[in-house]
C-alpha cells in the first residue's frame, strides 16, 4: 500500500465564503464546529450547522458555502487503511456523501479527540502508519457509536431548527411537540433518541454554545448576550452560566481571550 497522505486542520471561514464544486482523491470527514451553511452534491443541497459530520468518499464532486461565519474540523486521508475503510463504509455504504449529526455534548468530545489527534499524529510526520490507521479507526468508531444515520425524522430536525432559531424566546416545548404532530411524550422520546438529550437539555446546550460563541468572538456587553439567549437580566444569566461552567461569564471571557 502507498504511504498515507493525511490532511487535517481546524479552519474558519467568513459568512461570504463559497467553495464551489470540486473533488479530491482523499476520503473526507468534516465536522461543523460552529456556524451554519450549505453542502451540495449533485442536485441535492443540505443545510449544515454545528454538530453535522460530512463524510465523503474519494473523487466525488461536492460544494460548500457559508450562511454565517463557520468553522470546520477536517480530516482528509488517502488511501484509507483497510480496517478504517470498512468502518467508513458502514457509515457511507453507497457512492454518495452521508450527512450525520452529533449532539452538542458529543461534538465537544469529538473536538477534544480531534485536538489530541492533531498533536499526536499531524504534528509528527514520522508517525508509524499503523498508529495513524488506529487513530482513524478511533474516529470512525466514535462516529458509529454516537450517531444514527438516517434516523432523524424531518419533523424532529425541524423542531431542533426551531429551538436553535428561537433561543431568545419563551419556548413552550409542548407547543413545539405539537407542531411535529407527535404527543409530548413521543416527541421527547424521539428527540432524545435522535440528539442524545431531552428537548429541554438541548435548549440549554444551544443557549450555552451561543453564549460562549458571543463571549469568545465578540465584545458585546453581557446584557446583550443574555437577551440574545433568552435571559431578561444579566444577574440571572450570570448565575446560570456560573452554575454550569463554574465561573461567571465575565471571567470565562477573560480567560478565553488570554489563550
Phi, psi and omega per residue, in radians:
X1 nan 2.423 3.092
X2 -1.136 2.772 -3.133
X3 -1.061 2.546 3.128
X4 -1.202 2.394 3.037
X5 -1.909 1.928 -3.058
X6 -1.974 2.300 2.992
X7 -2.187 2.135 -3.098
X8 -2.456 2.426 -3.097
X9 -2.921 2.795 2.905
X10 -1.944 2.060 -3.021
X11 -2.211 2.534 3.082
X12 -2.127 2.616 -3.123
X13 -2.389 2.666 3.089
X14 -1.335 2.994 -3.069
X15 -1.150 -0.343 -3.132
X16 -1.680 0.189 -3.133
X17 -1.191 2.393 3.111
X18 -2.532 1.953 3.077
X19 -1.807 1.708 -3.045
X20 -1.070 -3.089 -3.067
X21 -1.056 2.330 -3.103
X22 -2.731 2.982 3.042
X23 -2.578 2.785 -3.127
X24 -2.565 2.763 -3.084
X25 -1.207 -0.573 -3.047
X26 -1.303 2.738 2.970
X27 -1.396 2.394 -3.044
X28 -1.991 2.354 2.992
X29 -2.254 1.811 -3.077
X30 -2.063 2.190 3.120
X31 -1.846 2.275 3.053
X32 -1.450 2.052 -3.086
X33 -1.610 -0.679 -3.125
X34 -2.592 2.703 3.034
X35 1.455 -2.962 -3.107
X36 -2.610 2.779 3.135
X37 -2.985 -2.703 -3.120
X38 -2.307 2.598 3.051
X39 -2.198 2.298 -3.091
X40 -2.175 2.522 3.098
X41 -2.588 2.091 -3.060
X42 1.040 -2.223 3.113
X43 -1.635 0.034 -3.086
X44 -1.633 2.426 3.061
X45 -2.247 2.240 -3.100
X46 -2.183 2.444 3.044
X47 -1.345 2.391 3.082
X48 -2.175 2.590 -3.122
X49 -2.733 3.115 -3.075
X50 -0.911 2.222 -3.120
X51 1.857 -0.333 3.118
X52 -1.352 2.430 3.040
X53 -2.024 2.167 3.125
X54 -1.827 2.110 3.141
X55 -2.001 2.141 -3.001
X56 -2.250 2.122 3.027
X57 -1.098 2.913 -3.102
X58 -1.233 2.654 3.015
X59 1.099 0.522 3.058
X60 -1.915 2.265 -3.124
X61 -1.265 2.363 -3.140
X62 -2.746 2.955 -3.110
X63 -2.543 2.691 3.045
X64 -2.279 2.607 2.849
X65 -2.660 2.776 -3.030
X66 -1.748 2.612 2.964
X67 -1.872 -0.524 3.055
X68 -2.329 2.981 2.956
X69 -0.910 2.362 -2.993
X70 -2.376 2.588 -3.121
X71 -2.350 2.399 -3.096
X72 -2.162 2.627 2.836
X73 -1.899 2.056 -2.948
X74 -2.070 2.329 2.965
X75 -2.131 2.224 3.037
X76 -2.167 2.279 -3.105
X77 -2.498 2.422 3.049
X78 -2.719 2.366 -0.207
X79 -1.310 2.764 3.094
X80 -1.332 2.170 3.100
X81 -0.972 2.643 -2.960
X82 -0.944 -0.906 -3.096
X83 -1.137 -0.715 3.106
X84 -1.144 -0.653 3.129
X85 -1.060 -0.711 3.123
X86 -1.093 -0.716 3.104
X87 -1.173 -0.717 3.103
X88 -1.016 -0.725 -3.107
X89 -1.267 -0.349 3.003
X90 -1.192 -0.602 3.130
X91 -1.507 -0.524 -3.107
X92 -2.205 1.389 -3.015
X93 -1.293 -0.390 -3.073
X94 -1.955 -2.987 3.141
X95 -1.681 0.860 3.091
X96 -2.600 2.712 3.127
X97 -1.128 2.765 3.023
X98 -2.130 2.438 3.112
X99 -2.038 2.026 -3.127
X100 -2.174 3.022 -3.024
X101 -2.339 2.457 2.965
X102 -1.854 2.572 3.011
X103 -1.170 2.811 3.104
X104 -0.948 -0.685 -3.140
X105 -1.205 -0.754 3.130
X106 -1.172 -0.576 3.075
X107 -1.098 -0.698 3.104
X108 -1.083 -0.726 3.102
X109 -1.159 -0.703 3.118
X110 -1.071 -0.746 -3.135
X111 -1.134 -0.684 3.081
X112 -1.065 -0.751 3.097
X113 -1.092 -0.711 -3.111
X114 -1.133 -0.694 3.135
X115 -1.146 -0.667 3.078
X116 -1.137 -0.756 3.093
X117 -0.976 -0.754 -3.117
X118 -1.111 -0.683 3.129
X119 -1.253 -0.744 -2.991
X120 -1.428 -0.607 -2.988
X121 -1.939 -1.016 -3.070
X122 -1.178 -0.424 3.115
X123 -1.501 0.030 -3.127
X124 -2.250 1.488 -3.051
X125 -0.989 -0.444 -3.106
X126 -1.584 0.196 -3.100
X127 -1.015 2.441 3.131
X128 -1.063 2.470 -3.113
X129 -1.030 -0.666 -3.140
X130 -1.119 -0.602 3.113
X131 -1.171 -0.783 3.109
X132 -1.106 -0.765 -3.140
X133 -1.080 -0.659 3.099
X134 -1.089 -0.699 3.099
X135 -1.122 -0.732 3.109
X136 -1.065 -0.713 3.087
X137 -1.089 -0.676 3.129
X138 -1.081 -0.785 3.094
X139 -1.015 -0.834 -3.064
X140 -1.217 -0.628 3.057
X141 -1.134 -0.676 3.101
X142 -1.054 -0.811 -3.125
X143 -1.135 -0.735 3.134
X144 -1.105 -0.618 -3.110
X145 -1.314 -0.590 -2.963
X146 -1.882 0.064 3.109
X147 -2.244 2.766 3.114
X148 -2.251 1.452 -3.118
X149 -0.936 2.317 3.060
X150 1.342 0.007 -3.046
X151 -1.477 -0.592 -3.058
X152 -1.170 2.144 3.076
X153 -1.378 2.784 3.139
X154 -1.028 -0.684 -3.094
X155 -1.150 -0.682 3.122
X156 -1.207 -0.739 3.085
X157 -1.074 -0.707 3.115
X158 -1.152 -0.643 3.100
X159 -1.126 -0.735 3.101
X160 -1.108 -0.717 3.077
X161 -1.029 -0.739 -3.120
X162 -1.121 -0.759 3.125
X163 -1.055 -0.816 -3.121
X164 -1.126 -0.562 -3.107
X165 -1.465 -0.085 -3.081
X166 -2.287 0.723 -3.116
X167 -1.116 -0.469 -3.086
X168 -1.467 -0.100 -3.038
X169 -1.703 2.833 2.972
X170 -1.388 1.672 -3.048
X171 -1.482 2.310 2.970
X172 -1.751 1.878 -3.112
X173 -1.153 -0.430 3.067
X174 -1.123 -0.703 3.112
X175 -1.214 -0.671 3.089
X176 -1.073 -0.768 3.105
X177 -1.045 -0.756 -3.129
X178 -1.056 -0.632 -3.107
X179 -1.174 -0.345 3.123
X180 -1.518 -0.144 -3.093
X181 1.444 0.198 -3.139
X182 -1.943 2.750 2.981
X183 -1.204 2.809 -3.122
X184 -1.070 -0.671 3.133
X185 -1.150 -0.793 3.140
X186 -1.151 -0.703 3.117
X187 -1.079 -0.806 -3.119
X188 -1.087 -0.731 -3.127
X189 -1.159 -0.776 -3.126
X190 -1.229 -0.640 3.106
X191 -1.088 -0.793 -3.134
X192 -1.135 -0.659 3.119
X193 -1.137 -0.605 -3.097
X194 -1.411 -0.765 -3.008
X195 -1.895 -0.071 3.087
X196 1.381 0.209 3.138
X197 -2.799 2.865 3.117
X198 -1.261 2.807 3.078
X199 -0.981 -0.677 3.142
X200 -1.143 -0.758 3.095
X201 -1.118 -0.653 3.115
X202 -1.109 -0.740 3.097
X203 -1.028 -0.810 3.142
X204 -1.140 -0.683 3.121
X205 -1.105 -0.718 3.118
X206 -1.171 -0.698 3.097
X207 -1.101 -0.738 3.131
X208 -1.159 -0.742 3.130
X209 -1.063 -0.727 3.127
X210 -1.197 -0.711 3.110
X211 -1.042 -0.803 -3.138
X212 -1.126 -0.697 3.113
X213 -1.072 -0.788 -3.134
X214 -1.172 -0.701 3.135
X215 -1.160 -0.698 -3.061
X216 -1.390 -0.677 -2.946
X217 -1.802 -0.125 -3.113
X218 -2.322 2.959 3.049
X219 -1.880 0.375 -3.119
X220 -1.082 2.474 3.092
X221 -1.117 2.710 -3.076
X222 -1.054 -0.624 3.138
X223 -1.059 -0.740 -3.130
X224 -1.167 -0.691 3.104
X225 -1.151 -0.731 3.127
X226 -1.016 -0.805 -3.131
X227 -1.153 -0.596 -3.131
X228 -1.077 -0.514 -3.079
X229 -1.962 0.314 2.946
X230 1.745 0.202 3.076
X231 -1.813 2.316 -3.106
X232 -1.361 -0.420 -3.089
X233 -2.391 2.730 -3.100
X234 -1.174 -0.549 -3.077
X235 -1.203 -0.762 3.116
X236 -1.172 -0.654 3.088
X237 -1.097 -0.826 -3.112
X238 -1.108 -0.721 3.128
X239 -1.126 -0.734 3.105
X240 -1.096 -0.814 -3.112
X241 -1.104 -0.774 -3.113
X242 -1.175 -0.627 3.133
X243 -1.107 -0.637 -3.097
X244 -1.540 -0.550 -3.033
X245 -1.897 -0.223 3.090
X246 1.517 0.014 3.068
X247 -2.737 2.699 -3.090
X248 -1.185 2.746 -3.076
X249 -1.055 -0.591 3.134
X250 -1.114 -0.713 3.123
X251 -1.252 -0.671 3.094
X252 -1.053 -0.784 3.114
X253 -1.066 -0.767 -3.116
X254 -1.054 -0.746 -3.124
X255 -1.209 -0.663 3.128
X256 -1.129 -0.673 -3.095
X257 -1.320 -0.256 3.098
X258 -1.514 -0.277 -3.112
X259 -1.548 nan nan
